[in-house]
Amino acid sequence: MTEQPHIVEEIKKKYKNVDLVFGTHNLHRLPELLYRVIDGGVRVYETSRTDNEVAEGVPVKRCGNIHAWVTVMYGCDNYCTYCIVPYVRGHERSRRPEDILAEVKTLCGLGYKEITLLGQNVNSYGKDLGDATDFAELLRLICENTPISRIRFMTSHPKDISDRLIAVMAEFPQICNQLHLPVQSGSTELLKRMNRHYTREQYLETVKKVRAVNPGISLTTDIIVGFPGETDENFEDTLSLVEEVRFDQAYTFIYSRREGTPAAKYPDQVPEETVKERFDRLLALQNRISREINDRFDGEVVEVLCEGLSKTNIERYTGRTEGNKIVNFTSPENVTGRTVKVKIDNVQTWSLEGSLLEIIS
Ligand code: SF4
């Protein structure tokens, strides 16, 4: 938000008590900017951007000590017509593989067991580095050079997912059996208006390829409902794609106009009532599918990395399967940070419940 000049101007005018405004581009300059405010007694509105730089060494406050987020790249070059990110976060910039490896090794030394590699489109990783390291290669480097037990990543743009990446995912057991692949719409016509650069058929083909090498993979997605110009037919295409793929989970969003994006100017915005009705139908469909998929775990034994006590019930532990299913379970001893087998005896739409069977490691 604070990378957008019109927002910065508004804050400057309306909120005289605000002394300092800066965006994520300048996060590494916080000490210097604070000093300017405190020492100089001036208001600082820093909107300068250094799009080609990646600042290393910024201190990170970690939440939790089992799982950590590791940014591998910043920015985005895709310009989906509904999204403000490329305008405010700038072009894609990849961190150097050696810096990422060093961070993962440090995390392992601190006892972290699982990481999620982050980027707006991790499949573009390395394009700006000028060497042969792409995202598949980065995953291989991490698997071969660090003792991390579990690796997840997000987000993968469907147009950029490579055969090499699919192969590496199947090759290394550390890479979790899970893929978040945002489809946004099941209609090729709408995907074109969204500037997504893939068709419904190409998306389905990618899913087929991924499942061919990894049949049990857990698939999740993002879907926008009510994108400008979405017809009943376009929406039916989304429903039928959801039926066909059977995602483990879908993050569904009602389209919201973002000033500064091409789609905000599209004249054919969908009426609110229609959007709401479509959203409810999609949600009901996905809930049914998620529940059906989870039902298959009833009575099964699953492997869970325990993250600690459940926040909602301190008599239970909580953790995730490799497929990212949340499992709440009872255990006679503290198994935080351990990988355990849990026998599932109750199934919910968004989580599984059970009891400890065995400690694996
Ligand atoms: S939706 Fe994702 S890929 Fe598209 S422009 Fe935004 S950040 Fe980039």
Residues whose N, C-alpha, C, O or C-beta is under 5 A from the ligand:
A	BS01	SF4	C76 N78 Y79 C80 C83 V85 Q120 N121
